[in-house]
Amino acid sequence: MASRRLIAFKKWMKANGVDCSDALDLLEDQNDAVSVKASRDLKEGDVVANISKTACLTVKTSGAREMIESAELDGPLALSVAIMYERGLGEESPWAGYLQILPFQEDLPLVWPLEDLDSLLSGTEIHKDVKKDHGLVYEDWEENIVPLTSLLPENVDPGSFGIKEYLAAKSLIASRSFEIDDYHGWGMVPLADLFNHKTGEEDVHFTAELPHSESDSEVDESDNSDAASEATDEEDEPSGKNSTSPEQSLEGENTDEEAKEQEEEDSSVLQDDVSSLEMIMVKNVPAGAEVYNTYGLIGNAALLHRYGFTELDNLYNIVNIDLDLVTEWSTSSFTTLYTRARLSLFKKLGYNSEYFEVSPTGEPETELLMLLNILLLPDNTYNKLDQTGDCVSKEGREITIGKHKVVFGESCSSDVLLTDGVCEALLAIVDKRESLYGTSSSFEEDVARVESCVLPRDRRLYHSLMLRVSERRILEKLRSNVRERLGEVSGGKRRKKMNSKILARA
């Protein structure tokens, strides 16, 4: 039987223009998480939901609209205020029946305490970014949210505007918001945000229909991957002030008359916009199976950062090697002056990367191999390149590696760039990259720890370990590829010999 929460939500949908097909079953698990399953066979092209835009919680529809626009807030910051405001109204909110079906917050790293970030995510792709997010969110709250509490009406609980409540609203936006249209912007879309994600396995697609006045051939589509990624990207902005709002004049100041005309225009747009949002099946789904949306083809780092979970055997995982790690390796093998000069040449040749991607199969980015070749160039070759003073012409960028001519800035096979010296450097850099995790446990021990986790009790530990395991697996693939290239079995004598040569040069 449906729970009281689900019954209340279904009543709310019917009363607010959200038409959910009886072919969909909304189910709750023992942790109160809601999922969507097919109650009968679904076919590609079936419309399983029709959602009125007025049912969506946006800045334009929220009771906080006037306060938000007066404060000139924009983007996720503005939508956060709308969510906190409606939550602060409690049962008086027009969205009370919808908000009660949502969790208080999504367990994104954004809402984790700093001690958890450091103990669980250290060394992973998202550790530094999440800590930066924390700082920016606190700045936003102090600068933009706290001042609003004195403007709240008496029926809105000021406690709903605390830092925990702000972080909670941000987490819901990052993981559940959709782009609706140019007028509403980003918003919370009831029912559409209950479909779980599966990478590369989209069953149902979120579509924003155009008004009847628009051409039927023009379809404005958006999915949750766009919404969540852009909402997350905008978190990097410390201020939510909107300096280029279409509601403002070029000078940023409207007269009373202009403001009134704009308000009437906005009202007209909302009134005339009779279009709706649809959830359309993009593949057949048998009865009893869960119906999935997709947030895009993204790896575990982005999934955990934006949505708070990871996936087993995700095919889109990557690892990045920061330029700082390469610099650290070089200065430990050569001198600081030597390293700076080679890095300067690297930039002169048109390379500007601050990090280098390692693919799911353990293949390093070509630009990293180019940099390592520059760092390992014999002095006479380096001086020839550097002394030409012309690193733009083909002649000024051409060197010989083995039997091959290589032109920096042009495509080149990795096989050519993977010299013995580059391979040895890669092995050392991979060791440095793995050391960032700050753990003495082996890859196999991490895998065993993942398998011993009990969900949901160990949720944060589980997903953090999943991320680290997926990254370490890629680093191990890179090691294996490099050792195969070197013809090594255990990485013993030859590696020591190459390291001694590097030290001798220094």
C-alpha positions in Angstrom: 0.0 0.0 0.0 1.1 3.6 -0.7 2.3 5.5 2.3 0.7 8.7 3.5 3.4 10.7 1.9 2.8 9.2 -1.5 -1.0 9.5 -1.1 -0.6 13.2 -0.2 1.7 13.7 -3.2 -0.6 12.1 -5.6 -3.5 14.2 -4.4 -1.3 17.3 -4.8 -0.4 16.3 -8.3 -4.0 15.9 -9.4 -4.9 19.3 -7.8 -2.0 21.1 -9.5 -1.9 20.0 -13.1 0.5 17.1 -12.9 -0.9 14.2 -14.9 0.9 11.0 -14.0 0.1 7.9 -16.2 -1.3 5.0 -14.3 1.4 3.0 -16.1 3.8 4.4 -13.6 4.1 3.1 -10.0 5.7 5.4 -7.4 7.3 3.2 -4.8 9.1 3.9 -1.5 11.8 1.8 0.0 12.6 1.2 3.6 14.7 4.4 3.7 11.8 6.5 2.3 13.5 6.9 -1.1 11.1 7.1 -4.0 11.6 5.3 -7.3 9.4 4.9 -10.4 8.5 1.5 -11.9 6.4 0.4 -14.9 3.1 -1.1 -13.8 2.6 -2.4 -17.4 4.7 -2.7 -20.5 5.8 0.8 -21.7 6.6 1.5 -25.4 8.9 4.0 -27.0 7.0 7.3 -27.6 4.5 6.8 -24.7 3.9 10.0 -22.8 3.9 9.0 -19.2 3.6 12.4 -17.6 2.3 15.9 -18.4 3.3 18.6 -16.0 1.9 22.1 -15.9 4.6 24.8 -15.7 2.6 26.5 -12.9 3.1 23.3 -10.8 6.9 23.8 -11.0 8.6 25.6 -8.1 10.6 28.4 -9.7 11.5 32.0 -8.8 8.7 33.2 -11.0 6.0 31.0 -9.3 7.3 31.2 -5.7 5.8 33.6 -3.2 9.3 34.8 -2.6 9.5 36.3 -6.2 9.3 39.9 -5.2 11.8 39.6 -2.4 14.2 37.7 -4.7 13.9 40.2 -7.5 14.3 43.2 -5.2 17.5 41.7 -3.9 18.6 41.1 -7.5 19.4 37.4 -6.9 19.8 35.1 -9.8 20.5 31.5 -10.7 20.7 28.7 -8.1 21.0 31.2 -5.3 17.6 32.7 -6.2 16.0 29.2 -6.6 17.5 28.3 -3.2 15.7 31.2 -1.6 12.4 30.1 -3.3 12.8 26.6 -1.9 13.6 27.9 1.6 10.7 30.4 1.5 8.2 27.7 0.6 9.5 25.3 3.2 9.3 28.1 5.7 5.6 28.5 4.9 5.0 24.9 6.0 1.5 23.7 5.2 0.6 27.1 3.9 2.9 26.7 0.9 1.2 25.8 -2.4 4.0 23.2 -2.8 3.6 21.6 0.6 2.3 18.4 -0.9 5.3 18.2 -3.2 8.0 19.3 -0.8 7.0 16.7 1.8 7.9 13.9 -0.7 11.4 15.3 -1.1 14.2 14.5 1.3 15.4 17.4 3.5 18.6 17.3 1.5 20.5 15.1 -0.9 23.6 13.6 0.7 26.0 15.3 -1.6 29.6 16.0 -0.4 28.5 19.7 -0.4 26.5 19.0 2.9 29.2 16.8 4.5 31.1 18.2 7.5 34.7 19.2 6.6 36.2 16.3 8.7 34.3 13.8 6.4 35.5 15.5 3.3 39.1 15.2 4.4 38.9 11.7 5.8 36.8 10.2 3.0 37.7 12.2 -0.2 41.3 13.1 0.3 43.2 12.6 -3.0 40.1 12.0 -5.1 39.1 14.1 -8.1 36.6 16.1 -6.2 38.2 16.8 -2.8 39.6 20.3 -3.6 36.5 21.3 -5.6 34.1 20.4 -2.8 36.1 22.2 -0.2 36.0 25.3 -2.5 32.3 24.9 -2.9 31.9 24.9 0.9 33.7 28.2 1.2 31.7 29.8 -1.6 28.4 28.6 -0.2 29.1 30.0 3.2 30.0 33.4 1.6 26.8 33.4 -0.4 24.8 32.6 2.7 26.3 35.4 4.8 26.2 38.0 2.0 22.9 37.2 0.4 20.7 35.0 2.6 21.1 36.4 6.1 20.0 39.9 5.1 16.7 38.5 3.8 15.6 37.1 7.1 14.6 40.6 8.3 12.3 40.9 5.2 10.3 37.7 5.7 6.6 37.9 6.4 5.4 36.6 9.8 4.1 33.3 8.4 7.5 32.3 7.1 9.8 30.6 9.7 13.1 32.4 9.7 14.7 29.2 10.8 14.2 27.9 7.3 16.9 30.4 6.1 19.8 28.9 8.2 23.0 27.7 6.8 21.9 24.0 7.0 18.7 24.8 5.2 20.6 26.7 2.5 23.0 23.8 2.0 20.0 21.5 1.8 18.3 23.6 -0.8 21.5 23.8 -2.8 21.8 20.0 -2.7 18.3 19.6 -4.0 18.9 22.0 -6.9 22.2 20.4 -7.8 20.7 17.0 -8.0 17.1 17.5 -9.0 16.5 20.8 -10.9 15.6 21.1 -14.6 15.7 23.9 -17.1 12.1 24.7 -17.9 12.2 27.6 -20.3 13.6 31.1 -20.9 10.9 32.7 -18.7 11.1 30.3 -15.7 14.7 29.4 -16.0 15.8 26.6 -13.7 13.2 25.0 -11.3 12.0 22.1 -9.4 9.7 19.9 -11.5 7.4 17.6 -9.5 7.4 14.0 -10.5 10.1 14.4 -13.1 12.7 14.6 -10.3 11.7 11.2 -8.8 13.2 9.1 -11.7 16.5 7.6 -10.7 19.6 7.9 -12.8 21.4 5.2 -14.8 24.4 6.2 -16.9 23.9 5.6 -20.6 20.5 3.9 -19.9 17.9 6.5 -20.4 14.3 5.1 -20.5 12.4 8.4 -20.2 13.2 11.9 -21.4 12.2 15.2 -20.0 10.8 17.5 -22.7 9.7 21.1 -22.5 7.0 21.7 -25.0 6.7 25.0 -26.8 3.5 27.1 -26.5 0.9 26.5 -29.2 1.9 29.7 -30.9 5.3 28.3 -31.7 6.1 26.1 -34.6 5.4 22.4 -34.0 8.7 21.6 -35.7 10.7 23.5 -33.0 11.1 21.5 -29.8 13.0 22.8 -26.8 14.3 19.9 -24.9 16.4 19.7 -21.8 17.4 16.9 -19.4 18.5 16.6 -15.9 22.2 16.3 -16.9 22.1 19.8 -18.3 20.2 21.2 -15.3 22.3 19.7 -12.6 25.7 20.4 -14.3 24.9 24.0 -15.0 23.4 24.5 -11.5 26.6 23.0 -10.0 28.8 25.1 -12.2 27.1 28.3 -11.1 27.9 27.4 -7.5 31.5 28.6 -8.2 30.2 32.2 -8.3 30.5 33.8 -4.8 27.7 36.2 -5.5 24.2 35.7 -6.8 23.8 39.3 -8.0 22.4 39.6 -11.5 24.0 42.5 -13.3 22.6 41.6 -16.8 19.0 40.7 -16.0 16.6 41.1 -18.9 14.3 42.8 -16.4 16.8 45.6 -16.1 17.6 48.5 -18.5 21.1 48.8 -19.9 21.9 51.3 -17.1 20.5 48.8 -14.6 17.8 51.2 -13.3 14.2 51.0 -14.4 11.7 53.9 -13.9 8.5 53.1 -12.0 6.7 53.1 -15.3 9.2 50.8 -17.0 9.0 48.4 -14.0 5.2 48.4 -14.2 5.3 47.7 -18.0 7.8 44.9 -17.3 5.6 43.4 -14.6 2.6 43.4 -16.9 4.7 41.8 -19.7 5.9 39.1 -17.3 2.4 38.4 -16.2 1.2 38.2 -19.8 4.0 35.8 -20.6 3.0 33.5 -17.7 -0.7 33.8 -18.6 -0.2 33.1 -22.3 2.2 30.2 -21.7 -0.1 27.2 -21.9 2.6 24.8 -22.8 3.5 21.9 -20.5 6.3 19.6 -19.7 6.3 16.0 -20.7 8.1 12.8 -19.8 8.3 10.7 -22.9 9.6 7.1 -23.1 12.6 6.7 -25.4 12.7 2.9 -25.2 10.5 0.0 -24.3 10.4 -0.9 -20.6 8.7 -4.2 -19.4 6.2 -4.2 -16.6 7.8 -4.4 -13.2 11.1 -2.8 -14.3 12.4 0.5 -12.9 12.1 3.5 -15.3 15.3 5.5 -15.4 16.2 9.0 -16.5 19.9 9.8 -17.1 22.0 12.8 -16.0 24.4 12.2 -18.9 27.5 10.1 -19.7 29.5 11.0 -16.6 32.0 9.2 -14.3 31.8 8.6 -10.6 33.6 11.8 -9.7 30.9 13.9 -11.2 28.1 11.7 -10.0 29.3 11.9 -6.4 30.0 15.6 -6.6 26.6 16.6 -8.2 24.2 13.8 -7.2 25.7 12.1 -4.1 26.2 8.6 -5.4 28.5 6.4 -7.6 27.9 3.5 -9.9 29.6 0.1 -10.0 31.6 -0.5 -13.3 31.0 3.0 -14.6 32.5 3.2 -18.1 33.0 6.9 -18.0 35.4 7.2 -15.0 38.6 9.2 -15.5 41.5 10.4 -13.4 43.3 13.7 -13.8 47.0 14.3 -13.2 47.6 17.9 -12.1 50.4 19.9 -13.7 51.7 20.5 -10.1 52.4 16.8 -9.8 54.4 16.8 -13.0 56.3 19.8 -11.8 57.0 18.2 -8.5 58.4 15.1 -10.2 60.6 17.2 -12.5 62.0 19.4 -9.7 62.8 16.2 -7.7 64.7 14.8 -10.7 66.2 18.0 -12.1 66.6 21.6 -10.8 63.8 24.1 -10.2 65.4 26.4 -12.8 65.6 23.6 -15.3 61.9 22.7 -14.7 60.7 26.3 -15.1 62.5 26.8 -18.3 61.0 23.6 -19.8 57.5 24.5 -18.6 58.0 28.0 -20.2 58.8 26.3 -23.5 55.7 24.0 -23.1 53.6 27.2 -22.9 55.4 28.9 -25.7 54.5 25.9 -27.9 50.8 26.6 -27.2 50.0 24.2 -24.4 48.0 25.6 -21.5 46.7 22.6 -19.6 46.7 22.7 -15.8 45.7 19.0 -15.6 45.9 16.0 -17.9 43.2 13.3 -18.3 43.8 9.6 -18.0 41.1 7.6 -19.9 39.0 4.7 -18.4 41.4 2.3 -20.2 44.5 3.9 -18.6 45.6 6.0 -21.7 47.3 9.2 -20.8 46.4 12.4 -22.6 48.7 13.2 -25.4 49.5 16.7 -24.0 51.0 15.0 -20.9 53.2 12.9 -23.1 54.3 16.1 -25.0 55.2 17.8 -21.7 57.2 14.9 -20.5 59.1 14.7 -23.8 59.9 18.4 -23.4 61.1 17.9 -19.8 63.4 15.0 -21.0 64.7 16.7 -24.2 68.5 16.6 -24.5 69.9 20.0 -23.9 71.1 20.5 -27.5 67.6 19.8 -28.8 66.0 22.0 -26.2 68.4 24.9 -26.9 67.6 24.6 -30.6 63.9 24.9 -30.0 64.2 27.7 -27.4 66.8 29.7 -29.2 64.9 29.9 -32.5 62.6 32.4 -30.8 59.9 31.1 -33.2 57.8 28.4 -31.7 54.9 29.1 -34.1 56.4 27.9 -37.4 56.5 24.2 -38.0 60.3 24.2 -38.3 60.6 25.8 -34.9 58.5 23.1 -33.3 60.0 20.0 -34.9 62.1 17.4 -33.1 63.1 13.8 -33.7 62.0 11.1 -31.3 63.6 7.8 -32.3 63.0 7.5 -36.0 60.1 9.8 -36.1 59.6 13.5 -36.7 57.4 15.1 -34.2 55.9 18.6 -34.5 54.7 20.1 -31.2 51.2 21.3 -31.4 50.2 18.7 -34.0 48.7 15.3 -33.5 51.1 12.5 -32.9 50.8 8.8 -32.0 51.2 8.0 -28.3 53.4 5.1 -29.3 55.9 7.5 -30.7 55.8 9.7 -27.6 56.1 6.9 -25.1 59.8 6.7 -24.9 61.6 4.8 -22.2 62.3 8.0 -20.3 58.6 9.1 -20.6 57.5 5.7 -19.4 59.7 5.9 -16.3 58.5 9.4 -15.6 54.9 8.3 -15.9 55.4 5.5 -13.4 56.9 7.9 -10.9 54.1 10.4 -11.4 51.4 7.7 -11.0 53.0 6.8 -7.7 52.8 10.4 -6.6 49.2 10.7 -7.8 48.2 7.6 -5.8 50.0 8.9 -2.7 47.5 11.7 -2.5 44.9 9.3 -1.1 47.0 9.2 2.1 46.2 5.6 2.7 48.4 2.6 3.4 45.7 0.2 2.1 46.2 -1.5 -1.2 43.8 -1.4 -4.1 42.7 -4.9 -3.2 42.0 -3.9 0.4 40.0 -0.9 -0.8 37.9 -3.2 -2.9 37.3 -5.5 0.1 36.3 -2.5 2.2 33.7 -1.6 -0.4 32.2 -5.0 -0.4 32.0 -5.0 3.4 30.0 -1.7 3.6 26.4 -1.9 4.8 24.0 0.5 3.1 22.6 2.9 4.0 24.6 3.0 7.2 27.9 3.3 5.5 26.6 5.4 2.5 29.3 8.1 2.6 32.1 5.6 3.1 30.8 3.3 0.4 30.5 6.0 -2.3 33.9 7.5 -1.3 35.6 4.1 -1.5 33.8 3.5 -4.8 35.2 6.7 -6.2 38.7 5.9 -4.9 38.6 2.4 -6.2 37.5 3.5 -9.7 40.3 6.0 -9.8 42.9 3.6 -8.5 41.8 1.0 -11.1 42.5 3.5 -13.8 45.9 4.4 -12.4 46.7 0.6 -12.2 45.7 0.3 -15.9 48.1 3.1 -16.7 50.9 1.4 -14.8 50.2 -1.8 -16.6 50.1 -0.1 -20.0 53.4 1.6 -19.3 55.1 -1.5 -18.0 53.9 -3.5 -21.0 55.4 -0.7 -23.2 58.7 -1.1 -21.3 58.6 -4.8 -21.5 58.7 -5.1 -17.7 57.3 -7.8 -15.6 57.8 -6.5 -12.1 59.3 -3.0 -12.7 62.7 -3.9 -11.2 66.1 -3.5 -12.6 65.3 -1.5 -15.7 63.4 1.1 -13.7 66.3 1.5 -11.3 68.7 1.9 -14.2 66.5 4.6 -15.8 66.2 6.5 -12.5 69.9 6.5 -12.0 70.3 8.0 -15.5 67.9 10.8 -14.7 69.7 11.5 -11.4 73.0 11.5 -13.2 71.7 14.2 -15.6 70.5 16.4 -12.7 
